[in-house]
Amino acid sequence: MNRGEPQCGAEVRRAARRAWRKWAVLAAVVFTGGLGTAASAEPALKPEPGGLVPHPVITNRTTGRPFTIQWRGLAGPYQVERSQTLLPGSWKPVGAPTFDTTVSVPGDDPRGFLRVKTNPAYAGAETCLDCHPAIHNSWSQTVHAGALRTLEAIGQDRNATCLPCHTVGHGLDTGFTDPSSTPLLASVQCENCHGPAFDHAQDPLGTRPPIVRAAEVCGGCHNGFHHPTYDEWMTSKHTEVTPTVAASLLSTNSVARMQACGPCHSGAVRLALLANRPLPSPEEAASTAITCAVCHNPHQQTANPSQLRNPIRSTDAFSYSTAATNSFAAQYKPAVNVCGQCHNMRGATWQDTDRYPHYSPQYNIMIGNAGLAPEGITVPQSKHRDQPRQCAGCHVHGHEPASPSAANPVYKGHDFQVSLQTCTQCHDEIVAELLWSSAQARVQAMMNKVQSQLETWAATKSDPALRTKYGKLAWEYNTPGHLSNPAGDAAIRGPTRQEQVQVPDAIKQARFNLYLVYQDKSKGVHNRPYVLSLLTNALDKVTLELQNP
């Protein structure tokens, strides 16, 4: 629902959608004595049972008489109609059917309702096979290709509530009816995600089904209490492009920002790079977050569970560099953990002086491949590193109650939140809570000690010129991290790139280790033994510098 829409209007719209579903129609004006407060802020996509359903969506109307309405739709011809009452048989056409998405509405009677309807035809995946054999053949091995059989196995293949998500276009005139009359539209096929394609099959170059990366296409079916994957994802941080990154993707430096930040912050950019296709528009890059298709390959069964593009476990060293000289193709490692593809150190090294390490070293911390560990010893590692599901074992820990319901739904783990329930897979609940709290308390205490010693060095042992100019910030990066600047105040600065020459390597190495542990945000839970070794090494380095005359 449009958040700015009056509730009464929303109720009318929902009732109208139910009444008109078989016509693939969406009402977009409300009865207010005039023809509407049109849905100009209506999103282009909503989660709809069945995927990309061809409801036209009115997006704008002008004022005055006559007025013009505009809409979005997947395929024409479109017919605009008006009614005074919403009663069956009361709808009258406004003009002739059109393939345009704009029409002028006469202003002789401003009262009532408007709707746009269309009834494009479905072709079925067998038609797509002629031109897209590789994708068709890989799709045929997926769970989607057998979606109707799933219903048949539990005796629900006649259930009208289930069929829209297990067939193509059920409930629409040209969609699936039953296995005997429309067998080519059984199960989840190309047109669930790309829209009706009969016109495209007749004229491949004239009408092209859209390539939609939005999670809403998946969310129409992967939701509800029985598999609320989309609903959970909507509560995660994966749903938005980080605002500062989005702004940079829309800037005059858009292409450079897409290449640097886009692979992990913009789903549209990453998918384009994976497919070796041209970069998306700045607007698409800035608005497409980490959607379902970024992690899951919708077209084929992979070697990984749930059609994941990458495995859920790996121990390969990986740190994606955003330097302009390093391309995505040259650095991409498909064998790296699906979470580690983005949650890695982003090329950070202790020699960096401009800025503290990125916010994403979780994979490197978990596998014990980050920072500077003590030399000459075997550094201990957490058993979390060796778990078969690694990140997903705790962050995507789903479970299903015996009798799922709206009050007691299935949990798919796609909000990526960790709770003690995830820890009890391996630990007794009391032990798990003690381990969690004690690990975090010990690591936090060590972090506090390392930072305190760094500040002591800055105030007492740093170069006199740095000490006078920066005080206890003399140990920091030119852009101090949140340990010294929790509010992110741009006016607070550390030593410049030229002044960093006066900061000893040991201090640079110590601050690097400290910030890696801080940016990991788990306070040791990901790999406590390794994190403690990093902090111990950092403390030892600062201590030696404090002992220098």
Stockholm file with secondary structure:
# STOCKHOLM 1.0

chainA/1-549         MNRGEPQCGAEVRRAARRAWRKWAVLAAVVFTGGLGTAASAEPALKPEPGGLVPHPVITNRTTGRPFTIQWRGLAGPYQVERSQTLLPGSWKPVGAPTFDTTVSVPGDDPRGFLRVKTNPAYAGAETCLDCHPAIHNSWSQTVHAGALRTLEAIGQDRNATCLPCHTVGHGLDTGFTDPSSTPLLASVQCENCHGPAFDHAQDPLGTRPPIVRAAEVCGGCHNGFHHPTYDEWMTSKHTEVTPTVAASLLSTNSVARMQACGPCHSGAVRLALLANRPLPSPEEAASTAITCAVCHNPHQQTANPSQLRNPIRSTDAFSYSTAATNSFAAQYKPAVNVCGQCHNMRGATWQDTDRYPHYSPQYNIMIGNAGLAPEGITVPQSKHRDQPRQCAGCHVHGHEPASPSAANPVYKGHDFQVSLQTCTQCHDEIVAELLWSSAQARVQAMMNKVQSQLETWAATKSDPALRTKYGKLAWEYNTPGHLSNPAGDAAIRGPTRQEQVQVPDAIKQARFNLYLVYQDKSKGVHNRPYVLSLLTNALDKVTLELQNP
#=GR chainA/1-549 SS CCTTSCHHHHHHHHHHHHHHGGGTEEECCCBSSSBCCCCTTCCSCCCCTTSSCCCCEEEEECCSSSEEEEEECSSCCBEEEEESSCCTTCCEECSSCBSSSEEEECCSCCCSEEEEECCCCCCCHHHHHTTCHHHHHHHTTSSGGGHHHHHHHTTCTTCTTTHHHHBSSTTSTTSCCCTTTCGGGBSSCHHHHHCCCHHHHHSTTTCCCCCCCCHHHHHTTSCSTTCCHHHHHTTSGGGSCCHHHHHHHTSTTHHHHHHHTHHHHCHHHHHHHHTTCCCCCHHHHHHCCSCHHHHBCTTCCCSSGGGBSSCSCCCCCCCCCCCTTSCHHHHCCTTSCTTTTTSSCTTCCTTCCSBCCCSCCHHHHHHTCSSCCCTTSCCCCCGGGGCTTHHHHHHTCCBCCSSCCSSSCCBCCTTCCCCHHHHTTTSCHHHHHHHHHHHHHHHHHHHHHHHHHHHHHHHHTSCHHHHHHHGGGTTSCSBCCTTTCTTCCTTCCCCCTTGGGGSCHHHHHHHHHHHHHHHHCSTTSSCHHHHHHHHHHHHHHHHHHHHCC
#=GC SS_cons         CCTTSCHHHHHHHHHHHHHHGGGTEEECCCBSSSBCCCCTTCCSCCCCTTSSCCCCEEEEECCSSSEEEEEECSSCCBEEEEESSCCTTCCEECSSCBSSSEEEECCSCCCSEEEEECCCCCCCHHHHHTTCHHHHHHHTTSSGGGHHHHHHHTTCTTCTTTHHHHBSSTTSTTSCCCTTTCGGGBSSCHHHHHCCCHHHHHSTTTCCCCCCCCHHHHHTTSCSTTCCHHHHHTTSGGGSCCHHHHHHHTSTTHHHHHHHTHHHHCHHHHHHHHTTCCCCCHHHHHHCCSCHHHHBCTTCCCSSGGGBSSCSCCCCCCCCCCCTTSCHHHHCCTTSCTTTTTSSCTTCCTTCCSBCCCSCCHHHHHHTCSSCCCTTSCCCCCGGGGCTTHHHHHHTCCBCCSSCCSSSCCBCCTTCCCCHHHHTTTSCHHHHHHHHHHHHHHHHHHHHHHHHHHHHHHHHTSCHHHHHHHGGGTTSCSBCCTTTCTTCCTTCCCCCTTGGGGSCHHHHHHHHHHHHHHHHCSTTSSCHHHHHHHHHHHHHHHHHHHHCC
//
